[in-house]
Amino acid sequence: MIKAIVFDFDGVLLDTYENHYQTYAKKYQDLDRETHKRLFEGNIHEMRSKLVVKDEALDYPSILRKHLLGQGIEDNIPLTLNKLQKKFPLFIITSHRESILKKFFEKQNLSDLFDDILGFETHKKKEVKFQYLFEKYNLNKDNILFVTDTLGDILAANKLGIKTIAVDFGFHERWRLEKGKPLKIISQFEEILSLV
């Protein structure tokens, strides 16, 4: 029985792919789109460490942060999240910085949607963040559902036995997501409502 829903952020709650790719392409050498997408087939922090830096001075976290804080969230997403929140506590587990996401949600007047946001400051590995979530909120692998857009996230959840719903409108395409065998792949955010 599902007791909580956990969301990834980038690509799920906000379309950040193009800005992320363009910024990384300036920072790292020979980064075509396929190489960029492959970064998210594993842990982004570990995968990124294998890239060759071409512009040491480029402060990509600041560029990504500025872009993020200038974005608005699509109307259907808060509407869907509000409906879900009436039945479940909602959480975010992301590779993004918690501090930036808290500012983003404050700016969108959506600070009260999530019980907790676990990001880069908590740990670099999502598996560790899930364990933290289990302990702090008395949850386990059988009563949470994880919504994400990358194969790497699905594989991390699979290691812990966590069921995932994948969205095919984020960083990874349906064929790539299928490799992780998620519970379901959806093409519209509000489809989540019929699955929980």
N, C-alpha and C positions, 0 to 999 in steps of 0.2 A: 504494500500500500504506500503510495507516494505521500510524503509528509512535507517535502520542500522541493523547490525548483531552483537550480543553479544555472546562471547564464554566463557565457563568455561575453565579452564586450565588443571588440573590433569585429566587424563583419556580421554580427548578430543584431546588436542594438543600434549600431551606427555604421554606415558605409564609409569605411576609411581606407579601402584597398588602394585606390589610385594614388592618393597622397602618400601612403606608406611606400608603395613601389617607387614612385618618382623620387622620394627623399632618399631611400636606400640606394637607388641607382646613381645618385650623386655622390654618396658616401663610399660605396664599394665598387670595386673593379669588375667589369664584365658581368654585370648583374642583369641578365635578361629576365623576362617575366616567368619563364619556366623555373629558372634557378631560384627566383624569389619565392615562387609558390612552394618549391621543395623545402624551403626553410621551415615551413609550417607543417611538414610531415613528421617533425620531431619537436623537441623543445627548442623554441626560437632562440633562447640565450645560448644554448650549446651549439646549435647549427650556425648561428651568426658568427661565432668565434672562428669558424673555418674560412670565412671570407677574407679577401685581400682588400685592405683599406686603400682608397685612392685619394681621399681628401681628409687628412687628419684634423683639419680645422673646422670641418662642418659639424655643427652641433645639432645632430638629427633629433635628439629628444626635444630640444626647444622648438624646432620646426614642427614636429608632430604635435606637440602640446599647443602651439599657437593655432594650428589648423583645427585641432579638436575643439578648442574653446570657441572657435568661430562658427562651428556647425550647429545646426538645429536637428532635433530628433523628429522623425516622421510621426504624424499624428496617430497612426494605427498602432504604434508600439506602446506608448503610454496607456492607450485605451485597453489594449490587450493585457498589459501588465497589471493595471488596476483591477481587472476582472479576476486575474489569477491570484492577486494579493488577498482577495476576499476569502480564498480557500487555502492558500499556502503561504508560508514565509518565503521570500525571494532573496537570493544571494547572487553575487557576482564573483567568479573566480577568473582572473585574467592575468596576462603578462604585463599589462599596462600599470602605470603608477596609480596607486590608490588615491593619493593626494590630488592628482589631476582629475580623476573621475569624480571625486567628491565635488570639486569645483564645477565640473561640467554639469552634474545633476542639480547642483544649487542654481546654476544659471538657467536651467530648464524648469525650475520649480518642481523637481521630481526627487528631492532628497529623501522623502519618506517612503519611497517605493521598496528599498532594499534593506534588509536587516543587517547586512554586512557586505563590505566590498573587500575581497582579498586579492591583492595584486603583488607587484614587484617587491614592495617593502616587506611583505609577509614572508615570501620565499620565491626563488626562481622556478621551482618545480611545482606544477599543478597537483601532482600526487600528494605532496606535503601539505599543500593548502587544503585539499580535501580531508586529509587526516585531522588537520586543525579544526575544520568545520564539524567533523564528526564529534570530536571531543568537546568543543565549546557549546554546541547546540544539541547534543545528545541525538545525533543522527547516525545512520549507517548506510552502507552501499545499497541496501534493498529499499530504502525509503526516500531516496533522492533521485531526481532526474536532471541530467545535464544537457543544456542546449548550446551547441557550438557550431562552428563553420569550418573546422580544419581537421584533417586526418590525424595530425599530431595530438590534438586534444582528445579525439575519440580513442586513440591507442592508449593515452595516459589513463583515461577513465576505464578502459577495458582491463588494464592491469589490476585495478581495484574492484572490478566487478560492477561498476556503475553503468546504468543504462543511459544511452544518449539519444537525443533527437538532433539530427544534423540539418542545417539550413543550407540550401544550394545557391543562395544569393550573396554569400560572403566571399571569403578568400579562396575557397576551394570549390571546384566543380563537382557535380553529382558523381561522376565516374571515379573521382579520387576519393570522395567520401565513402563510397561503397566498399572500398578496400578495408575499412575499419568495421564493417558490419554493424552500423548503428541500428537502433530499434526502428527508426523511421527517418526518412529524408523528406523535408517539406520545402515548398517554394514560396509560401506566404507566411509571414510571422504569426498571423492570427490562427493558422491551422493548429497551433499548439493547444488551443482551447478544446478542440475535439479529441485530443489525445490524452488528456489528464482527467 
